[in-house]
Amino acid sequence: MTAARTPRRIVAVNAGLGDPSSTRLLVDRLVEAVVGALDDGTGAGAVDVTVIDLRDLATDIARSMATGFAVDLVREALQRLYEADGLIVATPVFNASYSGLFKSFFDLVDVDKLGGTPVLLAATGGSPRHSMVLDHAMRPLFAYLRAIVLPTAVYAAAQDWAVAAGDTAALGDRIRRAAGELAAAVGRPSAPGVPAPEPERTENGVRSSAEDAGIANFARLLGQQS
C-alpha cells in the first residue's frame, strides 16, 4: 500500500484593493495553474491552498505596524506564510512600486522565517511600462527576506485582460511557465524541462536572488575584506 503524500502548502498573497480586482483575478489564475502543475494524475498528495486577501487585514496590519508586533488576523496570516512550501505574491502597481498595503504586510515578516521559500512574483497595472516593478522593487524585497525568487515573474497590464489583445496567448504562457517553476521548486514538477531553481552555494552561505540579478551583496563584500 502506497503511503499518502503530504499535501503541498501553497499560500497566495493578494494585495488588490477592489472586489473583484484584476490582481485577485491574476492570483486565481496562477493558483489554478500551480495546482494543475502539481497534479501527478494519481490524486495523491493534494495541494493545500490559502489565499490571503490583504484588504481584509488592512485594519490589523495598521494596528500591527503601530504596536510593533503582529496581532489577530495578521498573526494568523504570517503563520500560514511561514509554513508554506511555496508562495505566490501579487500587488497592484501604485506610483511605480508595490502598494503600501503590500509593503506594510511584508514589513511585519520575520526576516529569518522565509529563508529558502520559493516565491512567484506577480503584479498588475494599467500600462505595460510598469512591469519593471517586478525587478526593481519586488525582487530586492524578497531577496532581503532570503526567499528564492523564481526566474519567471508575471505582470498583467490592462490590455492583457482584453480578448482582442490575445490574453490566452502571451499572459497565459507566462502564467503556465511561472506555475511550472513553482511546482518544480516545491518538489513535484509535472512540466518537463522546467528545472527547480537551486540557490548557489558560496563559501559564506547561499547566494541571494538579488546577486543573481546583478545587485551587489555589500555585507558579503565587506566580510571578505575584513
C-alpha positions as CSV (number, residue, x, y, z in Angstrom):
1,M,0.0,0.0,0.0
2,T,1.4,3.4,-1.0
3,A,1.7,6.0,1.7
4,A,-0.2,9.2,1.2
5,R,1.9,12.1,0.2
6,T,2.0,15.2,2.4
7,P,0.0,18.0,0.8
8,R,2.0,20.8,-0.7
9,R,1.1,24.1,1.1
10,I,0.8,27.0,-1.4
11,V,0.0,30.4,0.0
12,A,-1.0,33.3,-2.2
13,V,-0.9,36.9,-1.0
14,N,-3.3,39.2,-2.9
15,A,-2.8,43.0,-2.3
16,G,-5.6,44.0,-4.7
17,L,-8.0,46.5,-3.2
18,G,-11.1,46.1,-5.3
19,D,-13.7,43.4,-5.1
20,P,-13.3,42.0,-7.6
21,S,-9.9,43.1,-8.7
22,S,-7.5,42.3,-11.6
23,T,-4.8,41.4,-9.0
24,R,-7.1,38.8,-7.4
25,L,-8.0,37.5,-10.9
26,L,-4.3,37.1,-11.7
27,V,-3.8,35.3,-8.3
28,D,-6.7,32.9,-9.1
29,R,-5.2,32.0,-12.5
30,L,-1.8,31.5,-11.0
31,V,-3.1,29.3,-8.2
32,E,-5.1,27.2,-10.7
33,A,-2.0,26.8,-12.9
34,V,0.2,25.8,-10.0
35,V,-2.4,23.2,-8.7
36,G,-2.6,21.8,-12.2
37,A,1.2,21.6,-12.5
38,L,1.4,19.8,-9.1
39,D,-1.2,17.2,-10.1
40,D,0.6,14.0,-10.9
41,G,-2.6,12.3,-12.1
42,T,-2.8,9.9,-9.2
43,G,-4.8,12.0,-6.8
44,A,-2.1,11.5,-4.2
45,G,-0.6,14.5,-2.4
46,A,-3.3,17.1,-2.5
47,V,-2.4,20.8,-2.7
48,D,-3.4,22.9,0.3
49,V,-4.1,26.4,-1.0
50,T,-4.6,29.5,1.2
51,V,-5.3,32.9,-0.4
52,I,-4.7,35.9,1.9
53,D,-6.6,39.0,0.8
54,L,-4.7,41.9,2.4
55,R,-7.7,44.2,2.0
56,D,-9.5,42.2,4.7
57,L,-6.5,42.6,7.0
58,A,-5.9,46.3,6.5
59,T,-7.0,47.4,10.0
60,D,-5.0,44.7,11.7
61,I,-2.0,45.5,9.5
62,A,-2.2,49.1,10.7
63,R,-2.5,48.0,14.3
64,S,0.4,45.7,13.9
65,M,2.6,48.4,12.5
66,A,1.6,50.8,15.3
67,T,2.2,48.3,18.1
68,G,5.4,46.7,16.6
69,F,4.1,43.2,16.5
70,A,1.6,41.1,14.6
71,V,-1.9,41.0,16.0
72,D,-5.0,38.9,15.4
73,L,-5.6,38.1,11.7
74,V,-2.2,39.3,10.7
75,R,-0.5,36.9,13.2
76,E,-2.5,34.0,11.7
77,A,-1.7,35.1,8.1
78,L,2.0,35.3,8.9
79,Q,2.0,31.8,10.4
80,R,0.5,30.5,7.2
81,L,3.2,32.3,5.3
82,Y,6.0,30.7,7.4
83,E,4.5,27.2,7.0
84,A,4.1,27.4,3.2
85,D,6.1,25.2,0.8
86,G,5.7,27.9,-1.9
87,L,4.4,31.5,-2.2
88,I,2.5,33.5,-4.8
89,V,2.6,37.2,-4.1
90,A,0.8,39.8,-6.2
91,T,0.3,43.5,-5.9
92,P,-1.2,46.3,-8.0
93,V,1.3,49.0,-9.1
94,F,0.9,52.3,-7.3
95,N,3.3,55.2,-8.1
96,A,5.7,52.9,-9.9
97,S,6.1,50.4,-7.0
98,Y,4.2,47.9,-4.9
99,S,1.2,49.1,-2.9
100,G,1.6,50.5,0.6
101,L,-0.6,47.7,2.0
102,F,1.6,45.1,0.4
103,K,4.8,46.7,1.8
104,S,3.3,47.1,5.2
105,F,2.3,43.4,5.4
106,F,5.8,42.2,4.4
107,D,7.4,44.7,6.8
108,L,5.9,42.6,9.5
109,V,7.5,39.4,8.2
110,D,10.3,37.9,10.3
111,V,13.4,38.1,8.1
112,D,14.6,34.7,9.2
113,K,11.4,32.8,8.5
114,L,11.1,32.9,4.7
115,G,14.6,31.7,4.0
116,G,14.7,29.2,1.2
117,T,10.9,29.5,0.4
118,P,10.3,29.7,-3.4
119,V,8.3,32.8,-4.3
120,L,6.4,33.5,-7.6
121,L,6.2,37.3,-8.1
122,A,3.2,38.9,-9.8
123,A,1.8,42.4,-10.4
124,T,-0.9,44.2,-12.2
125,G,-1.1,47.7,-13.6
126,G,-2.7,49.9,-16.3
127,S,0.4,50.1,-18.5
128,P,3.0,47.6,-19.7
129,R,5.6,50.1,-18.7
130,H,5.0,49.4,-15.0
131,S,6.2,45.8,-15.4
132,M,9.7,46.9,-14.2
133,V,8.3,46.9,-10.7
134,L,8.9,43.2,-10.6
135,D,12.6,43.5,-10.9
136,H,13.2,47.0,-9.4
137,A,11.1,46.7,-6.3
138,M,9.8,43.1,-5.7
139,R,12.9,41.0,-6.4
140,P,15.1,43.1,-4.0
141,L,12.4,42.9,-1.3
142,F,12.2,39.1,-1.3
143,A,16.0,38.7,-1.8
144,Y,16.3,40.6,1.5
145,L,13.8,38.2,3.1
146,R,16.1,35.4,1.9
147,A,13.4,33.8,-0.2
148,I,14.2,32.0,-3.5
149,V,12.7,34.3,-6.2
150,L,11.7,32.2,-9.2
151,P,13.0,33.3,-12.7
152,T,9.7,33.9,-14.3
153,A,7.5,36.7,-12.8
154,V,4.1,37.6,-14.2
155,Y,2.9,41.1,-15.0
156,A,-0.6,41.8,-16.3
157,A,-1.4,45.1,-17.8
158,A,-5.0,46.3,-18.5
159,Q,-4.7,45.2,-22.2
160,D,-3.7,41.7,-21.2
161,W,-7.3,41.0,-20.0
162,A,-8.9,42.1,-23.3
163,V,-9.8,39.1,-25.5
164,A,-8.7,41.1,-28.6
165,A,-5.2,41.5,-27.2
166,G,-4.7,37.8,-27.1
167,D,-4.9,37.2,-23.3
168,T,-4.8,33.4,-23.7
169,A,-1.5,33.7,-25.6
170,A,1.2,35.9,-24.0
171,L,-0.3,36.2,-20.5
172,G,-1.4,32.5,-20.4
173,D,2.1,31.4,-21.5
174,R,3.8,33.4,-18.7
175,I,1.3,32.0,-16.2
176,R,2.0,28.4,-17.2
177,R,5.7,28.9,-17.2
178,A,5.8,30.6,-13.8
179,A,3.4,27.9,-12.4
180,G,5.7,25.2,-13.7
181,E,8.7,26.7,-12.0
182,L,6.9,27.0,-8.6
183,A,5.6,23.4,-8.9
184,A,9.2,22.2,-9.6
185,A,10.6,24.3,-6.7
186,V,8.3,22.7,-4.2
187,G,9.4,19.3,-5.3
188,R,6.9,17.8,-7.7
189,P,7.5,19.0,-11.2
190,S,5.0,17.9,-13.9
191,A,6.2,20.3,-16.6
192,P,9.2,18.7,-18.4
193,G,12.1,21.0,-19.0
194,V,11.4,23.3,-16.1
195,P,14.2,22.7,-13.5
196,A,13.8,23.5,-9.9
197,P,15.8,26.7,-9.1
198,E,18.6,26.0,-6.6
199,P,20.4,28.7,-4.7
200,E,24.1,28.9,-5.5
201,R,26.2,27.9,-2.5
202,T,29.2,30.1,-1.8
203,E,32.0,29.9,0.8
204,N,30.0,32.2,3.1
205,G,26.5,30.8,2.5
206,V,23.7,31.0,0.0
207,R,23.9,33.4,-2.9
208,S,20.8,35.6,-3.0
209,S,18.4,36.3,-5.8
210,A,19.5,39.9,-5.8
211,E,23.1,38.9,-6.5
212,D,21.8,36.8,-9.4
213,A,20.1,39.9,-10.7
214,G,23.4,41.9,-10.5
215,I,22.7,43.6,-7.2
216,A,25.8,43.6,-5.0
217,N,25.7,42.0,-1.6
218,F,27.6,44.6,0.3
219,A,27.6,42.6,3.6
220,R,29.3,39.7,1.8
221,L,31.8,42.1,0.1
222,L,32.7,43.8,3.4
223,G,33.0,40.5,5.1
224,Q,35.5,39.3,2.5
225,Q,37.7,42.4,3.0
226,S,37.7,42.3,6.8
